[in-house]
Amino acid sequence: MRDNNDATAIREIAHEWYVRLSEFDLSENEKAAFKAWLEQDPRHEDAYERAVAMASAARRLSRDHIDSNLLPEKRRRIGLFWPGRIAESGLARSLRIAPAALVLMALASIALPFLRTQTPPPVIGDVESELYKSDAGQHLEISLADGTSVALGPGTEISVAFSPDLRDVTLHRGSAYFDVKSDVSRPFKVTSNLVTATVLGTQFDIRHSQDLTRVGVAEGRVAVSHPLILDGDQTSLSTQHILSAGQQVAASPTVGLEAVFEIDPAMIGEWRKDRLVYNGARLAELVSDADRYTDKRVLIAEGSEHILDLKISGAFDGRDFESMLTTLEVVHPLSIDSSDPEIILLVADVS
């Protein structure tokens, strides 16, 4: 084993220890050496925990998760080791290392576009911050200092932080459509909940409803990242999808990034016309959206929380939210209680 305090070396040693502990029967002396290495530096235990998380992720990944065009040139030439390829070549048998272990070592040695360690970007230079918000039922058009135009949907709030080195936007709630001014020296980043969308110049929208965030691309390409979720827990690793025009992805803190699906680019940002489109979305998302079109509170009756998981498909007029909610009564086993002038209550049918 190597002994080096360099951060990269520590990560590599941690992965080597994981492979040895997972694939081989170690002697008591070797186990003692591993224990001593863990106690030698607090960074060692952290690196080993990340190695375990990465190994768990590797078992769930396929080569389709990785955009080979984004890998370093050397890795594109020699190819990335993967369980099927290793098993076919007999490489694992000749090295006495299981295919999964070689995948782990490969993942540890390169910066993958799909799987990476989360590191917060440094804040450099003087930062100018602005806060923008729209009221319930109100649309708002904004022109940012860099020439980017933003359309805010009803009940939306964003904060903007610009400096000579960064362009960061946070979507706190609601929906926003961005027509980003290209600047290769300053990627444009939008963060909502745990989702980060990064672009140079493109058109896309991002919507935050309940605990779900959706990103759809109308033009260009957008890198969408989210912490890797393993067994329901957030890890220190991050997953990423590269979206092209006509693609959308959703993410939540309990599931992480979902699969990318195709969508008509013309449908991206349809909420700018108050047209709310859903394709197999949870009722919870529609309720959250409807809540931004009215000063009334849209609530779920006690004991009716399960209706939030009902699947919704169709297009609705956000300007007529009461009709939108009433339509649900026809399709789903629920009713609308509007007896309180300040509250719209959704109640599950008991029959």
N, C-alpha and C positions, 0 to 999 in steps of 0.2 A: 504493500500500500504506500502511496505517496504521502508526504507530509508537507503541506503548503498552506499558508494562511490566505492566499489569494481566493477571492470569493468564487471564481469559476472553478478553481481546483477543489474547493470545499464541496461544491455541488457535484462534481464528478466523483469525488471520493464517496459522498453519500450514496450516489447511485450504484457505485461498485459494491458498497456494503449491502445495499438492498438486494442486489443480484446474488451475492454470496449467501446471504441469509435465506433467500427464497429458494435457491436452486441447489444448494450443497449442504451436507451435514458438517457443521463446523466443530472443531475441537474445542475443549474448554478454554484453552489458551487463546484461540481465535475469538471466542465469545467475550472473553475478558478484555481482549484488545479493542473489540468494538465498543464495549461499555466504557473503557477508558477514553476512547476517541470522542464519544458523545459528551463526556463530562469535561473534556479539555477546553471546550469553547461553546458558549450558548448558541452560536451560529450553527454548530454541527447538528444539534438536535432539530433545529428549524429546517435545515437542509434535508435531513433524513425524512422528516414528516412530509416535506414537499415531494421527495422521491417516492414515498408510498402513495401520495395522491396522484402523482403522474403515472405510476404503474397502474393504478385503478382506472385512470382515464384511458391509458393505452389499450387496455383489454376491451374498451368499448368503442375504440376508433377503427375506422377502415381507411384505406388509401383514398377513398372518395372524399374524405373530410379535408384533404390537403390539396391546395392549389399548387401544383408543381411549378408553375410559372413564377411563383413568388419565393421559391426556395433558392438558396445560394447556387451559383452556377456549378460549383463542384458537385453538389448533391444531385443536381439534375443530370450530370454526366454519368455518375456511378449508380444512381438510383437509390431510393430509400429502402432499407431492409424492412420487410413486412412478413408476418408469420407464414403466409402461404408461400412466398418467394423463398424464404429461408428453408422451409420444410422440403421444398422441391430440390433445392441445391445441396442439401445435406450439410450446410454450413453449421447449423446448430449442433449436429451430432459431432462434427469434427472438433468444435470448440468446447464441447460439453456444456453449452449454455442453451437454455430453452429459447425458442423463438420469441416469446414474450419479453424475455430479458434483453435480447438484442434490440427489439423495438424500443424498449425503455432506454437503452444506452444511446440509440440513434436519436430519440427524442431529446435526451439530455444534452446532446452534443451540438444541436443546431437550433436556430430561432425559427420555429414553425409559425406560419400565419394562423394556424388553427389553435394551437396550444402554447401558452407562454406564461411566464411568471408576471404577475401584476406589479408594476412599479409606477407610482405617481409621477407625472412629469414635473420637472423643476419649473418654478415660476421665476422668470428672468425679466428684468427691466421694469419700467413703471407701468402699472396696470390701471386702465380706466374701466370703471364698472358702471353699468346702467341696469335699471330694472324696468321691465315693461309688463303691463297686464291689461287684459280686456275684461269687461263686465259680462255678466250672464246675458246671452243672446247677442253680444256685440262682436263684430269682426274688426280687426285692426291691422293696417298695413304699416310696416316699419322699414326704414332704410338705415342700415348700420353704417358705421364710419368707414368700413372697408369697401362699400359699394354693394354689399350683400342685401338683398331684399327679403323680408320675412312677412308672412301672412299669419296672424294669430287667429285661432278659432275662438268661439265664445268661452268665457271663464278660463282663460289661459294666462299663465304667468311664466315669464322667462327672465333670466339675468344674463347679462353679457359682460365678458371680461376680455378686453383687448390690450395688447402691448406690442412693442416692436417684434416680439418673438412668439406670440401666441394669439389665437382667436378661439376663445372658449365660450360656449353658451350652455346654460343649464335650463332645461324645461322642467319646471316644478309641477305643473299640472296643465292639462288641456292638450291642444293640438297646434302644431306649427309647421308651416311649409317654407322651405328655404330655397332660394335661388342664389347659390353661393358664387361670389366673385373669386375667380381663380387667383391663387397666390402660392406658388410652389415653395416659398420659403416659410410659409405659415399655414400648415394644415388647419382646416376649420373643423372644430370638434363640438358636438352636441351631446350632452349627457342628460339622461333621464332615468331616475332611480339608479339601477346598476348598469344600464345600457349606455355605451358610448358609440356614437356614429362619427366617423372621421372621413373627411373629403378634402379635395383640393379645389374643385369647381364642379358643381352639379346641381340638380334639382331633386329634392326629396322631401318627404314629410315624416314627422315623428309624432306619435300620439301616446299619451299616457292616461290610461283609464284603470281605476282600481289599482291592482298590483301588476297589470299587464302593460307592456310597452311595445308598440309596433313601429317599424321603420319600413317605408316603401320608397322605391327609387323611380322617378319619372325620366331622368336623364343622367348619364354618366355612371360612375361607380362609387359605392359607399362601403367602407369597412365597418362592420357592426360587431362589437365585442361585448362580452358579458362574463362575469366570474363563472368558472366551471362548478356545476352543482353535482355532487356525488352523494347518493343516498339521502337526498334532501338537505344536505349541508353545503354551505358556500365554502369553496377552497381558495387558496391563494393563487391559483392558476386561472387563466382566462381563455375562453374559446372565442372563435371569430368566424364570421361568414363575410365573403366579399359579394355584395349585391350589385347586379347590373340593372339597366332600365327594364321595368316590367317585373321586378322581383320584390317580394316583401318577406319580412321575418318578424316573429313575435318572441318575446322573452319575459320571464317572470322570475322572482327570487326563489321560487320553490322548484322550478323545472330548468331554468337556464334558457339558453338559446334553443328554439324549436327549429324544425326543418324549414328551409326556404321554399316558398311556393310562388308560382307564376301568377301575375295579375296584369290586366290591361293597363299600360302606363297612363292612359287617359283617366283611369279611375283613381290614380294617386292624387290625394288632396281634394277629392270631390266634396269634402265637408266645407270647402271654401264657398260652395254654392248652397250650403245647408243641406246637402244630400249625404245622409249617413248610410254607408253600405257595409253589410255584414255577411260573412260567408262562414257559417259554423262557429261564430263567436259565442262566448258565454253571455247569458243575460246580464251578468254583473257588468260587462263592458258597456252594453247599451244603457243600463241604468246610470252608470257613471257619466256617459256622454249626455244623456237627457238632462241630468242634473245641472249641466252647464248652460242650458238654454232657458232656464227659468229661475225666478227667485224663490220658488217653492222648494221644499226639501222632498226628494224622492227617497222613500224609506222602504225597508222590507219588514213586514209584520213579524213579531216574535213567533218563533216556531215555523216560519216559512223560509228560513235561510236556504234550504235546499234548492229553491227555484232559481237561485243565482247561477246554478250549473246547467240550466236549460240551454240548449243550443239554438242560436238565432241566425237566420239567413234572410236576406232581403234588403231593400232600399227604403229609407224613411225620410220624410221631410222634417228636418230639425226645427223648422219654424213653427210646426204644429205638433209639439211634443206630446200634448195630451192625446191627440189622435194616434200618435205613434205608440204610446203606451196602451191605449184602448185596443189597438189592433192585436196586441199580444193576448188579450182575453179570448179572441177567436181561435188563435192557434195553439195556445198553451193552457194548461190547467191552473189558471190564476185569475184573480179579479182585482179591479182597481177601486180603492176606497178614497174618494175625494171629499168626504164629509168635513174634514178640517180644511179651511180655506188656505192654510199655509203649508199643508203637507199632502203629498200624493203617496198613498200607502199601497204596496203590492202585497196581496194575500194569496197564499196557496189554497187551491180548492181542496176540500176535504173529501169529496166524493171520489 
